[in-house]
Amino acid sequence: MDEKDVRSYTVTTSVDCDTASSTDFVCYKSFTFLSLKRGEKDSAKAEEPSRLAIEAIEQHRTVQYLTRENHFIQKFDDGMRLIHSRNLQRGILQSLSYALTVSYTFLNFAIGYRYGVYLVSANVTSPFTIFQVIESLNSASPSLLAFGTYLPEYVRARVSAGLLFEMLRERPRIDNSSVDGKKLLLDGDISLNNVYFGYQVSGRKMILNDFSLKIERGKTTAIVGASGCGKSTVIQLLERFYDPIAGNINYDRECLRDLNLRYLRSQISLVGQQPTLFNYSIRENIGYGLEKITEDEIIAAAKQAHAHEFIIKMPEGYDTVVGERGNKLSGGQKQRIAIARAIVRKPKILILDEATSALDVESEKLVQEALERAKEGRTCVVIAHRLSTIRGADTVAVVKNGKVIEQGTHQKLLALGGEYANFVQKTLL
């Protein structure tokens, strides 16, 4: 190749590179700008019909008795129509991107051929050199076409990855898996000292205001009060699902923040109003989370929870699968299995969050007997509104406006004639 060919090759190659890069730039910038601008909004809107469908199916009985089936169907249909419209718009953008890429690719060929003819006719270069440049364009064109084809997928993945990485960048304020902190073997004394707390979703409106309470080891403390006074929030703080904004919580005079959270929770059992059971066998649900558990321990816990009797009457006994969320069992049966699960962990502290409030009278009696057995020899914190649960407590703490306003035994508070006496009177009416 002589000097003239070298010069001409350089010129034509630069034309090749310029036109190819212009293709990438135009397609990328145009499509990316349009897609990213609405990608996050589309992702959020795409989740709405799914969330609505799951909610309607899970709460289908409520939907039926409220006769709101058509309402949910219409909302789902509206959501899907919006997604369909968005997908059509995205399809148009994708088609436009591909069309631009193909057009610019073949435009590159046209420019290359036309400019090559001009250079040959001007005796600036040889036909062989032009052939080399055209072949380089031909080799590059599949890549350019692929770029236009996969660009929409790249943009969509970029939006999804952006949301994922944003979530991964979030660091929990309370690290459940941390190995740091003191591993304290609990005796059972608990104290909440001048605690202030408000949930972020409520704009940090204070739920607990200067809340103070001492819970003695081996005794049962009942926390009572009107709905929204902060009773269940106390449980959230004791389990350290949240940290107080101000004040401190101590276990055996050790600050909760300084303790190893996993080790602490292994010594605490919680039985809530709506027990959570997994779609496993009864045996697996009772021993859930425990690596070393024997059959005898599971059966002993079930007997103590008044669950053994109904379990052995089932076709598969302890191997009976309870169904999703325990839907094959009654409310009382689920609650007794949850109590057995709490007992088998041999906790130092037992927390009961309105554990009998959703039960009928017969089931409540059985569950209450199971709870009385479970409380023996343990520190027990009870959130309750039924007198049958409160009467047996060693101490009753009355909460109003986020603070303890009365504290004492059932009889002492009745004699006081204050807020607790009014509460009992309303309960008996």
C-alpha positions, 0 to 999 in steps of 0.5 A, a space after each residue: 500500500 503506497 502513501 496515497 493509499 495510506 492517506 485515503 485509508 485513514 480518511 475513509 476509516 475516520 468516516 467509518 468511525 465517525 458514522 458508527 459512533 454517531 449511530 451509537 450516540 444518537 440511539 443511546 441518548 435518545 432512547 435512554 433519556 426517554 426510558 429512564 425518565 419514566 422507568 421508575 414510575 412504570 416499575 412502581 405502577 406495575 407492582 400495584 395490580 399484583 399487590 391489589 390481587 394478593 390483598 384481595 385474595 388473602 382477604 377474600 372473605 372480607 371482600 365478599 361480605 362487604 360486596 366489593 368484588 366488582 370494586 377490586 375487579 375494576 381497580 385491577 382492570 384499571 391498573 392492568 390497562 395502565 400497564 398495557 398502555 405503558 408497555 405499548 409506549 415502551 414498545 414504540 420507543 423500542 421499535 424507534 430505537 431499532 429503526 434508528 439503528 438499522 437506518 443509521 447502519 445502512 446510511 453508513 453503507 450509503 455514505 461509504 459507497 458514495 464517498 468511496 466512488 468520489 475518492 476513486 474518481 478523484 484518483 485519491 485512493 484505489 478501489 481495493 482500499 474502498 473495499 477494505 473500508 466497506 468490509 469493515 463497515 459490513 463487519 461492524 453492522 451486526 454489532 450496531 444492529 445488536 446494540 439497537 436490539 438490546 438497548 431497551 433491555 439494557 435500559 430496563 435492567 438499568 432501572 431495576 438494578 438502580 432500585 436494587 442497588 439503592 435498597 442494598 445501600 440501605 444499612 439497618 440501624 439495628 443489625 440482627 445478625 451482628 456478633 457484637 455485644 455482650 452475651 448476657 444470660 438473663 435473670 429476668 429483670 427489665 426496666 424502661 427508663 424515661 423512654 420516648 418513641 414515635 414511628 417515622 411513618 407518623 412523622 415522629 409523633 410521640 407514642 411513648 412520652 417519658 414512659 417508665 416501668 420496672 418488671 420484676 424477674 419471675 413475675 407477671 406484669 400486665 400492661 393495659 390501656 386504650 387502643 393506641 396508648 402505646 402498649 404494643 409499642 412497648 413490646 416492639 422496643 423490648 424485642 428491639 425491633 426499634 430503638 427509643 428516641 430517648 431514654 433507655 431499656 435495661 435487662 438485668 441492669 445492662 443497657 439493651 443497646 450493648 447486648 448481643 441481639 441474637 443471643 438476647 432474643 433466644 431467651 425471649 418468646 413472643 406469642 401474639 394475637 395472630 400467631 404465625 405458622 408456616 406451611 410445615 408439619 406441626 412438629 416443625 412449627 413447634 421446633 422451628 428455629 431450634 437446631 437440637 430439639 428432641 421428640 420428647 421435648 416437642 411433645 412435652 411442650 405441646 402437652 403443657 400448651 394443651 395442644 397434644 390432645 387435638 394433635 394426636 387426633 389428627 390423621 397424621 398427628 405431629 406430621 400434619 401439615 398446617 397449611 399456608 398460615 395455618 389455615 387448616 387449624 382453628 384459631 385456638 389450635 393455632 394459638 396453642 401451637 404458638 404457645 408450645 413453640 414459645 415453651 419449647 424454647 425455654 425462655 427466661 422472658 415470655 411476652 404475650 401480646 393480646 394472645 386471647 383477644 381473637 378467640 371464642 370463650 371455649 378456646 380462650 379458656 383452653 389457651 388461658 390455661 396453657 398460658 398459666 402453665 407457660 408463665 410458671 417460673 418466668 418473667 412474663 409481660 402481658 398486653 391484655 384487655 380481658 379481666 381473665 388475663 389481668 386478674 392473675 398478674 402480679 402487677 398491673 401497669 395502666 398506660 395513658 397518652 404514652 406513659 404509666 399513670 397507675 401501677 399496682 395489683 388488681 385489687 389495689 388499683 380497683 380500690 384506688 378508683 382511678 383510670 383502672 377502676 373505670 377500665 374494669 367497670 367499662 369491661 364489665 358492662 
